[in-house]
């Protein structure tokens, strides 16, 4: 148990962790409400949910490759403060148009695109900040704990959102999210910068030259390429629940907002279990990463013919557990392989692989759901995901371990 929560011994990380726990709960309420809201505005058009995903992830496709370079150029804490303020403004605008009754689908697409622009920088900067708060030795635990708080909030947030959708409407969900950002901003402002772990001093990279340097480093790491390849496959074909879950709840299972909240919360419970398991491990593990990917994709294939809420919920629990076991270990292995001066770029490349195909993936999942329901969408996701995982497992077995810079080398460079 002590090893599972070892990162919490650092004051700065405790402030970040509990602030994010509150904020992420509000963010999940907003995500659930957005998916439901667009279905209401478009009279249950599954493809419209895909368009929402397209708008949200398009900034990652356009700018995501350069996000890591920007992160390496700027102070991570100040950048995170800026991205959190920008997300607060977006939540306030959503609240206004929903409560005023003036929302149109194009407005939601525009806000989703703007929020995606912010997240392009927010994701790698938060990962960089995590390294500064806990250091190299505790980083795998902190990454897993970050995943656990993300998924713990995924349990509570959708559950509350499911209730509020029926009694108060989507506007109240957006309002709660607006208020929740106060917690994370207070934690960021209360941090002691003198307690941050030092990093190697280096010249600020130029955008294009710095990006090329990060790509060149990855090309020299065969196993890292295999991890990135698997990330592209799973994120493109399998991780489209922002599209498929509202369609599963509202159309396939003929449910209401509470059913959607229940399914999202059960998925979050499984993801939390997988994240806590990853946090209990002392280091990143390729074996657990591959096993998690097999569980994630195999359970998604089994979900395709499900017509019962309880069966769907049980399979979503397994999907969530497998997903975080895979993602936490792949994320940690990439970050630990990166030298200090390239860490932001390696993080950026990893999340570019994770989100860069999001626009087309969202449209594809929406199109599959519109053509053959969630049965077709989950069947394609599971089959492609299993094939991709098998290929990655074979590639990783043939290739040497990712070269992790030794602490002594880091100290000499500092």
C-alpha positions in Angstrom: 0.0 0.0 0.0 2.8 2.4 0.8 4.4 1.8 -2.6 1.1 2.3 -4.3 0.8 5.9 -3.0 4.5 6.7 -2.7 4.3 9.9 -4.8 2.0 11.5 -2.3 4.9 12.1 0.1 5.8 15.1 -2.0 3.9 18.2 -1.0 3.7 19.7 -4.5 2.3 16.4 -5.9 -0.3 16.2 -3.1 -1.6 19.7 -4.0 -1.7 18.7 -7.7 -3.3 15.3 -7.0 -6.2 16.5 -4.9 -6.8 19.6 -7.0 -7.0 17.4 -10.1 -9.3 15.0 -8.4 -11.9 17.8 -7.9 -11.3 19.3 -11.4 -11.3 16.0 -13.3 -14.7 15.1 -11.7 -16.1 18.3 -13.1 -14.5 17.7 -16.5 -16.0 14.2 -16.7 -19.4 15.7 -15.9 -18.9 18.1 -18.9 -17.7 15.3 -21.2 -20.8 13.2 -20.4 -23.1 16.2 -20.8 -21.6 17.2 -24.1 -22.1 13.8 -25.7 -25.7 13.7 -24.5 -26.3 17.3 -25.5 -25.3 16.8 -29.1 -27.5 13.8 -29.4 -30.4 15.9 -28.1 -29.7 18.8 -30.4 -29.4 16.5 -33.5 -32.3 14.1 -32.6 -30.1 11.1 -31.9 -27.7 11.4 -34.9 -24.7 9.1 -34.0 -22.6 10.7 -36.7 -22.9 14.1 -35.0 -21.1 12.6 -32.0 -18.4 11.7 -34.4 -18.2 15.2 -35.7 -17.8 16.4 -32.1 -14.8 14.1 -31.7 -13.5 15.4 -35.0 -13.6 19.0 -33.8 -12.1 18.2 -30.4 -9.1 16.2 -31.7 -8.4 18.2 -34.9 -6.0 20.5 -33.0 -3.9 17.5 -32.0 -3.6 16.4 -35.6 -2.5 19.9 -36.8 -0.4 21.1 -33.9 0.3 18.1 -31.7 3.6 17.2 -33.3 5.1 20.5 -32.1 3.5 20.6 -28.6 6.4 18.9 -26.9 8.9 21.4 -28.3 6.7 24.3 -26.8 6.6 22.4 -23.5 10.4 22.1 -23.5 10.7 25.9 -24.1 8.3 27.0 -21.4 8.0 26.6 -17.6 5.6 23.7 -17.1 3.8 25.0 -14.0 3.0 28.4 -15.6 1.9 26.7 -18.8 -0.5 24.4 -16.8 -1.9 27.4 -15.0 -2.6 29.1 -18.3 -4.3 26.0 -19.8 -6.5 25.5 -16.7 -7.6 29.2 -16.9 -8.5 28.7 -20.6 -10.5 25.6 -19.9 -12.4 27.4 -17.2 -13.4 30.1 -19.7 -14.6 27.4 -22.1 -16.7 25.8 -19.4 -18.3 29.2 -18.5 -19.2 29.8 -22.2 -20.8 26.3 -22.4 -22.8 27.0 -19.2 -24.1 30.3 -20.6 -25.3 28.9 -24.0 -26.9 25.9 -22.4 -28.7 27.7 -19.6 -29.8 30.5 -22.0 -31.2 27.9 -24.4 -29.4 29.3 -27.4 -27.0 26.3 -28.1 -26.7 25.1 -31.7 -24.5 22.1 -32.8 -22.0 24.4 -34.5 -21.4 26.2 -31.3 -20.6 22.9 -29.5 -18.2 22.0 -32.3 -16.5 25.4 -32.1 -16.1 25.1 -28.3 -14.8 21.5 -28.6 -12.2 22.7 -31.2 -11.1 25.6 -28.9 -10.8 23.2 -25.9 -8.8 20.8 -28.1 -6.4 23.7 -28.9 -5.8 24.2 -25.1 -5.4 20.4 -24.4 -2.7 20.2 -27.1 -0.4 22.1 -24.6 -2.1 21.0 -21.4 -1.4 17.3 -21.7 2.4 17.3 -22.3 2.9 20.2 -19.8 1.1 18.3 -17.0 3.3 15.3 -17.7 6.4 17.4 -17.6 5.2 19.0 -14.4 4.7 15.6 -12.9 8.4 14.7 -13.5 9.4 18.0 -11.8 7.3 17.2 -8.7 8.4 13.6 -8.1 11.6 12.9 -10.0 12.8 10.0 -12.0 12.5 7.2 -9.4 8.9 7.8 -8.5 7.7 8.8 -12.0 6.1 5.4 -12.9 4.1 5.6 -9.6 3.0 9.2 -10.2 1.9 8.4 -13.8 -0.2 5.5 -12.6 -1.7 7.7 -9.8 -2.5 10.4 -12.3 -4.4 7.7 -14.2 -6.1 6.5 -11.0 -7.4 10.0 -10.1 -8.5 10.5 -13.7 -10.5 7.3 -13.5 -11.7 7.7 -10.0 -13.2 11.0 -11.1 -14.6 9.0 -14.1 -16.7 7.0 -11.6 -18.1 9.9 -9.6 -18.4 12.5 -12.4 -20.5 10.4 -14.8 -22.7 9.1 -11.9 -23.5 12.7 -10.8 -23.9 13.8 -14.4 -26.3 11.0 -15.2 -28.5 12.2 -12.3 -28.3 15.9 -13.1 -29.0 15.2 -16.8 -32.4 13.9 -15.8 -33.3 16.5 -13.2 -31.4 19.7 -13.9 -30.2 19.5 -17.5 -26.8 19.8 -19.2 -26.2 23.4 -18.2 -25.8 22.5 -14.5 -23.2 19.9 -15.4 -21.2 22.6 -17.3 -21.6 25.0 -14.3 -20.2 22.5 -11.8 -17.2 22.0 -14.1 -16.6 25.7 -14.3 -16.5 25.9 -10.5 -14.3 22.8 -10.1 -11.3 24.5 -11.8 -10.9 26.6 -8.6 -9.4 23.6 -6.8 -6.7 22.8 -9.3 -5.7 26.5 -9.8 -5.4 26.9 -6.0 -3.1 23.9 -5.8 -0.9 25.1 -8.6 -0.5 28.5 -7.1 0.3 27.1 -3.7 3.2 24.9 -5.0 6.7 25.6 -3.8 8.9 25.8 -6.8 12.1 25.4 -4.7 10.9 21.8 -4.1 10.9 20.9 -7.8 13.4 18.3 -8.9 16.1 19.9 -11.0 16.5 19.0 -14.7 19.4 19.2 -17.1 20.1 22.7 -18.3 19.8 23.1 -22.1 19.2 25.7 -24.7 15.5 26.3 -25.6 14.9 24.3 -28.8 13.5 25.9 -32.0 10.2 24.6 -33.1 11.1 22.7 -36.3 14.7 21.8 -35.4 13.6 20.6 -32.0 10.8 18.5 -33.5 13.3 16.8 -35.8 15.6 16.1 -32.9 12.8 14.4 -31.0 11.8 12.3 -34.1 15.5 11.3 -34.7 15.8 10.1 -31.1 12.7 7.9 -31.4 13.9 6.4 -34.7 17.0 5.1 -32.9 14.8 3.3 -30.3 13.1 0.2 -32.0 11.1 -0.8 -29.0 9.9 2.8 -28.6 8.7 2.7 -32.2 6.7 -0.5 -31.4 5.1 1.2 -28.4 4.2 4.2 -30.5 2.8 2.0 -33.3 0.6 0.1 -30.8 -0.6 3.5 -29.4 -1.6 4.7 -32.9 -3.6 1.5 -33.6 -5.4 1.3 -30.2 -6.2 5.0 -30.0 -7.5 5.2 -33.6 -9.7 2.1 -33.7 -10.4 1.2 -30.0 -10.5 4.3 -27.8 -13.5 6.1 -29.1 -15.8 5.9 -26.2 -16.7 9.6 -26.4 -18.6 8.5 -29.5 -19.7 4.9 -28.8 -20.8 5.1 -25.2 -23.6 7.7 -25.6 -24.8 5.8 -28.7 -24.6 2.5 -26.7 -26.7 3.9 -23.8 -29.2 6.0 -25.7 -29.8 4.0 -29.0 -28.5 0.4 -28.6 -29.8 -0.1 -25.0 -32.7 2.4 -25.3 -31.6 4.0 -22.0 -31.7 7.4 -20.5 -29.1 9.7 -18.9 -28.6 7.5 -15.8 -27.8 4.5 -18.0 -25.1 6.5 -19.8 -23.7 7.7 -16.4 -23.7 4.1 -15.1 -21.8 2.7 -18.1 -19.3 5.5 -18.0 -18.8 5.0 -14.2 -18.3 1.3 -14.5 -15.7 1.8 -17.2 -14.1 4.3 -14.9 -14.1 1.8 -12.0 -12.3 -0.8 -14.1 -9.8 1.9 -15.3 -9.2 2.8 -11.6 -8.5 -0.8 -10.7 -6.0 -1.1 -13.6 -4.3 2.2 -12.6 -4.0 1.2 -9.0 -2.5 -2.1 -10.0 0.0 -0.2 -12.2 0.8 2.1 -9.3 1.6 -0.8 -7.1 4.4 -1.9 -9.5 7.9 -0.5 -8.9 8.6 0.0 -12.6 7.1 0.0 -16.0 6.5 -3.5 -17.5 6.3 -4.4 -21.2 4.6 -7.7 -20.2 1.8 -5.9 -18.3 1.5 -3.3 -21.1 0.8 -6.1 -23.7 -1.4 -8.1 -21.3 -3.5 -5.0 -20.6 -3.8 -4.3 -24.4 -5.1 -7.9 -25.0 -7.7 -7.5 -22.2 -8.7 -4.1 -23.4 -9.3 -5.1 -27.0 -10.6 -8.6 -26.3 -13.3 -7.4 -24.0 -14.3 -4.7 -26.5 -14.9 -7.4 -29.1 -17.1 -9.3 -26.7 -19.0 -6.0 -26.0 -20.2 -5.9 -29.7 -23.3 -8.2 -29.3 -24.2 -7.1 -25.7 -27.9 -6.1 -25.3 -28.0 -6.1 -21.5 -26.9 -3.2 -19.3 -25.3 -5.5 -16.7 -23.3 -7.5 -19.2 -22.2 -4.3 -21.0 -21.2 -2.9 -17.6 -19.1 -6.0 -16.7 -17.3 -5.9 -20.1 -16.7 -2.2 -19.8 -15.1 -2.8 -16.4 -12.6 -5.2 -18.1 -12.1 -2.8 -20.9 -11.2 0.0 -18.5 -8.8 -2.2 -16.4 -7.0 -3.4 -19.5 -6.8 0.1 -21.0 -5.1 1.7 -18.0 -2.7 -1.3 -17.5 -1.6 -0.7 -21.1 -1.6 3.1 -21.2 0.1 3.7 -17.8 3.0 1.3 -18.6 3.4 2.6 -22.2 3.4 6.2 -21.0 6.0 5.5 -18.2 8.3 3.6 -20.5 8.4 6.4 -23.0 9.1 9.1 -20.4 11.7 7.2 -18.6 13.6 6.6 -21.8 13.8 10.3 -22.5 16.7 12.5 -21.5 15.8 15.7 -19.7 16.3 18.0 -22.7 14.0 15.8 -24.9 11.3 14.8 -22.4 8.7 17.3 -23.4 9.2 16.2 -27.1 9.0 12.5 -26.3 5.8 13.1 -24.2 4.5 15.2 -27.1 5.2 12.5 -29.6 3.5 9.9 -27.4 0.4 11.9 -27.1 0.5 12.8 -30.8 0.4 9.1 -31.4 -2.5 8.8 -28.9 -4.6 11.8 -30.2 -3.3 12.7 -33.6 -5.7 10.4 -35.5 -8.6 11.4 -33.2 -10.5 13.5 -35.8 -10.6 10.7 -38.4 -11.1 8.1 -35.6 -14.1 9.9 -34.2 -15.7 10.3 -37.7 -15.0 6.6 -38.4 -16.5 5.4 -35.1 -19.5 7.7 -35.7 -19.9 6.4 -39.3 -19.7 2.7 -38.1 -22.3 3.4 -35.4 -24.6 5.1 -37.9 -24.2 2.2 -40.4 -24.3 -0.8 -38.2 -24.9 0.4 -34.6 -22.4 -0.1 -31.8 -22.4 -3.8 -32.7 -20.3 -3.0 -35.8 -18.3 -0.3 -34.1 -17.1 -2.5 -31.2 -16.6 -5.5 -33.5 -14.2 -3.6 -35.8 -12.5 -2.0 -32.8 -11.9 -5.3 -31.0 -10.7 -7.2 -34.1 -8.3 -4.6 -35.2 -7.0 -4.0 -31.7 -6.3 -7.7 -31.1 -4.4 -7.9 -34.4 -2.4 -4.7 -33.6 -1.6 -6.0 -30.1 -0.4 -9.3 -31.4 1.9 -7.5 -33.9 3.3 -5.2 -31.2 4.0 -8.1 -28.9 6.0 -9.9 -31.5 7.9 -6.8 -32.4 8.8 -6.0 -28.7 9.9 -9.6 -28.1 12.4 -9.3 -31.0 13.8 -5.9 -30.0 16.1 -4.7 -27.2 14.7 -2.9 -24.2 14.3 0.9 -24.4 17.5 2.5 -23.4 16.9 4.4 -20.2 19.4 7.2 -19.4 21.3 6.4 -16.1 20.9 8.8 -13.2 24.7 9.3 -13.1 24.7 10.5 -16.7 21.8 12.9 -15.9 23.7 14.3 -12.9 26.8 14.9 -15.0 24.8 16.7 -17.6 23.1 19.0 -15.1 
